[in-house]
Amino acid sequence: MSEAAPIFRLLDVEKVYQIDRGGWSRLGRNPPRRLAALDGIRLTVQAGDSVALVGESGSGKSTLLRVLLGLTESSDGRALYRGDDIETLTDEKRRSFQRDVAMIYQDARASLNPRLKTLDLIGEPIRQHALCPESELRDRVAALLARVGMPADTADRYPGQLSGGQVRRVAIARALASEPKVIVADEAVSGLDVSTQAQLLNLLRGLQHEMGLTLMFITHDLAVASYLCRRIAVMYLGRIVETGPTKEVLRNPLHPYTRALLAASPRFFEPIAETLPGEIPSPIDLPPGCRFAGRCPRAAQDCRTHEPPLATTRANREVACLHPLID
């Protein structure tokens, strides 16, 4: 294992779920139906990088994170952590992986045991990895709470006694407790009022820079992605359709889907653009060719017969489109 290896590398990762076993009709036996939640995902995340995964609901973002965390086995392809296959890690390397990679869940309150005080919630990973003597646990938890902007007496309160923003801060402190190298966050600031959201974004951004963390962040909010992450990967129906530096992608999108997401984002004093035409194809019965062709205003005949690969079009930019938006 080389320290120079990328933190994460996904090589043609697929995740297929079987919906049923098929059945009989008057024409014979129907094949089982399958849903491809991930379809040929390629992605590289370097140490210290910050990457946003964006896309509509059902695009496969959360499934991708579950594969990265080793919570879901891929159906094909390989997911690597520092050059090692996540699904076949030895016991020793898996313990190291579990300490190095921490998760902040979308529903922070549900991720915390309501019967435990904050002291024990944050102290659990510290005890699990034997990071300090029991006599020093309270001081260590107090230091973590201070780092996320919470008073030390929060340690003696239960999750039910905390506000939504406070619960998110406790969840972040718990993620930091194992001294991780990677933070994986699934919609970690969604559902909060704008002032609390801004505070948490500033907190995450500051922690990432201070601690040299690698950050993987799922969001449907392009403004959040542009503020927090240096790179962005846009997903649509199980595939990555565009990647690159966040500012470049959002200023000059190459894929029509990325441009449509930008057009649908509300702006001050401007009307919201019309939604994309057409219906999202069923992931169980995808059409041939580009899966975005039925909603794309630029679709040509070859788009309906050929599925575009994710290809490099310019430095640090990749797009899966036969007719990208190149000036």
Buried (B, 14 or more C-beta within 10 A) or exposed (E): EEEEBBBBBBBEBBBBBEEEEEEEEEEEEEEEBBBBBBBBBBBBBBBBBBBBBBBBEBBBBBBBBBBBBBEBEBBEBBBBBBEBEBEEBEEEBBEBBBBBBBBBBBEBBEBBEEEBBBBBBBBBBBEEBEBBEEEEBBEBBBEBBEBBBBEEEBBEBBBEEBEEBBBBBBBBBBBBBBEBBBBBBBBBBBEBEEEBBEBBBEBBBEBBEEBEBBBBBBBBBBEBBBBBBBBBBBBBBBBBBBBBBBEBBBEBBBBBBBBBBBBBEEEEEEEEEEEBEEEBBEBEEBEEBBBBBBBBEBBEEEBEEEBBEBEEEEEEBBBBBBBBBEE
